Amino acid sequence: MKNLGCWLGILALLLTIVSSVNIKAQSLTTDKSKGWCDKALRPELLKLKEIKTGRPWFKVYDVGNDVFAIDEPYNYEETIAYLIIGKNKALLFDTGLGMDSISLVVKELTQLPITVLNSHTHFDHIGGNREFSDILAMNTSYTRNNAANGYTHLQVRNEVTPEAFCKTQLPQLDTANYYTHPFKVSKFINDNYIIDLGNRKIQVITTPGHAPDAICLFELKTGYLWTGDSFYLGPIFLFDEATDLKVYHHSIGRMAVFAAKAKWVLPAHNVPVVDPSEVIKARNAFSRIVSKKVEGKPGDFGARVFDFGEFSYMIDAKLLQ
């Protein structure tokens, strides 16, 4: 998820093993020399049209065609949700970390009824689900488990350490009791499900591998491809116990087919607007990894890092055996 290194997230994984708690985080940072409040926003964000809201924790950007990127740049996850506005209703793709109320931001952007769908059910994408009543979800046991249980404070406490987020942007957050709430699913869906917003139709594309319930969205009308955590600029993290490299290889290939038809790619972390050619490069790069044409470099705690410039793959070495 991140391009600032890998120490904090891998350390969280090590602590997880020690405490027998399963942490799904993957956004990583090594720089503890200064607080998150001292870090500059990504220069790519400064090129986008910002929409001011009453919730300073979020940064909202108009990415065209009635689509708004709702960014959380003050946490090291740098999670991005997307509000897609149609004629009759709007789709919220992911709900972020749940540190602040994303529903209040959404209400400032539209008064239409909201349907929520998550790119996958890692904690940093479902944090605000409990604020909504109409939630679509993938029909998998992994999804059902995360919806029913959420994530405990022990599992997500690394999100609220002094190094991990800017507390001055969110001074009222109860960091000692922060956790991810369970949520109720309105309808379970499957591959190729079409979400009809009135004047626009969004296709659901299953792309598991990073997580068992990972999906992308594609809108032919605008040429927008939302990739969730299956692709973004920065280290693409494949280190979870539910990661499947063989399945991911198929998924990145499927994503590349849609990227060839896309105008823009809109990932779930770091930078909200990416050239589709990067997804095609990622497909080719990952094929080189699984065919053992590239060796990668050793990373902390058993990771293997494969750097391809704008993006990299950070993979549990055990999965490569």
Secondary structure, DSSP 8 states (H G I E B T S, - for coil): --SB-SHHHHHHHHHHHHHT--------B---SS-GGGS---HHHHTSEEE--S-TT-EEEE-STTEEEEE-TTBTT-BEEEEEE-SS-EEEE--TTSSS-HHHHHHHH--S-EEEE-S--SHHHHTTGGG-S-EEEESSHHHHHHHHH-B-HHHHGGGGSTTTB-GGGSTT--TTT--B-----SEEE-TT-EEE-SS-EEEEEE--SSSTT-EEEEETTTTEEEEETSS-SEEEEE-STT--HHHHHHHHHHHHHHHTT-SEEEESBS-S-B-THHHHHHHHHHHHHHTTS---EE-GGGEEEEE-SSEEEEEEGGGG-
